């Protein structure tokens, strides 16, 4: 059985000049320059609509071609560098989140054990209202301490992983610049 090739999606951007795609406050050269926030958000939103294994193509229609340099090569490297750097930053966030999750899990488990042990000790004093309230409060408090590690390991990590996949897909996109009017 022949393996199906991943879908291809095409974004067409129209600008007067290349500088419109970059952050005007960033003094670094084009290849390492930050993209304009609106251009970045537009590209990310577009790419987020597709599966992470999709092949992405970006065509930039440019009214005024630069006097020097090959604009397709400049934009290819600039977009790839920028989104590869963003993927690396989010990968670092994910690494820190999972480390925090492991630490929170150790703290949570230790606290649950302490609370359940204390609840057992208190339970040996009888069955009065105060004893029952104290015992149940310790049990509930112990399990509430597990909320944060469970949130991290069940929910918080996968949006970061999705962002990494989107950034990696954009960082591997085919980029070309064409002149248009």
N, C-alpha and C positions, 0 to 999 in steps of 0.2 A: 504494500500500500504506500503510495506516494505521500510524503509529508506536506501538508498545506503550508504555503509561505505566509508569513505574517502580513497583516493588512498594512497598506501604505496610506498616509494622510498628508495632505499638502496645505501649508499655510502661505498666503500671499500677503506681504506687507508692502504698503506704498508710502514712500517718504521722499522729500525733496533732496535731502543729503544724508550721508551716513551719520553725521554728528547728531541727528535727531534721535538715533537709537541709543545714544550713550548718555550717561549722567554728566551734565555739563560742569558739575562741581568736582569731578574726579580728575586730578591732574595727570594720572598715569597714561601711558600710550594706549592706543586702541586695543591692542591684543590682550591687555590686562585690565582694561577699563571696565567699570561697572556699567551695566545696561541701565537705561532710563527706567525708572520704577514702573511707568505705565507700559512701556514696551515689554519689560520683564513679566509683569502681571498678565498682559495679553497673551504672550507666548505660553506661559505656564497654564493659564486657564484653558487655552486651546489644547495643549498636550494632555491635560488631565482628563479630557473627555474620552481618551482612547485607552485601550489595553496597553500594559507596559511593554509588551513584545512588539508593538507596532513600529513600523519604520516611518520616521518623520522626515518631511521635506519642507524646507523653508525657502521661499523665493522672495527676495527683496527687490521691489521695483523702485528704481532710483531715478529721479528727474535729472539731477546733476551728478555726473560721474566725477570722482576725484581726479585731479591732474596727475597724481602719481600713485603707484601701488595698484595691485590687483584687488579690487573691492571684494570679489568672491572669496579670495584667500583670506583677506583681512577679517571679513565677517564670519567665515567658517571658524577660524581660530578664535576670534573674540567670543562668539557664542559658545563654542565648545569649552573654552577655558572658564568662562563665567559659570556655566551650569555644572561643569565638573567640580569647580570650587564650591558651589552651593551644595552639591551632593556630598562632598567631603565634610562640610560644616554640619549638615544634618546627620551624617553618619556619626560624627562626634557627639551630637546631642543624643542620638539613640544609645550610643555607648554609655554616656553619663546617666541617662534615664534607667537603663538596665542595671547599672552599678547601684544607683539609688534604690532600685527595686529590690536588689539582693540584700542591701543593708536594711531596708525597711522590712523585708521578709524576716530576717534574723531578729530584728527588734520585735516585730509583731509576734513571732512564734515564742520568743522568750517571755513576752508580756502575757500571752495567752496561757502559757504554762504556769506562770506566776499567779495569774488571776484564778485559773481553775484549781490550782493547789490551795490557794487561800479560801476559795469557795468550799472546797472539801473540808478544810479545817473548821471554817465557820459552821458548816452543816453538822458537825459533830456536837455543837452546843445545843442542839434541840431544833424545834420546829416553830418557834414563835414568829410573829409578823416581822419583827426587826431582823431576825436571823434570815428569814426567807428573802426579805428585800435586799439585805446586804449580799447574800449569796447570789441572787439573780443579777444584781447590779454588777458584781465582779465577773460573772459569766458573760453578760452582754458587753461590758467594757473590754474584756479580753478579745472578744470576736470583733468588736468595732476597731480595735487596733490593727486588725488584718485588712481593713478596708483599703488603705493606700497601696500596699504591695499587690493586692488583687487587682486594683484599678490599673496599676502599671502593667502587670503581666497579662491582663485580659483585654485592656482597651487602649492604653496610652501609646504603645509602641507601634501599632500598625499604621496610624496616619503618618508617622515619621518614615516608616519603610516605604509607604506609597509615595511620599515626596521624593525620597532617594531614587526610586524607580523612574519617576517623571523626569527628574533632573538628569539622570543617566541617559534616558531616551533622548532628551533634547541635546545633551552633550555629544550624542552620536548622530544627530540629524544631518542630513545632506543640506548644505546651505549654498545658495548661489545668488548672485546679484545681477540683475539685468537692467538695462536702461529703458526707461519708459517716459511717456510725456503726460 
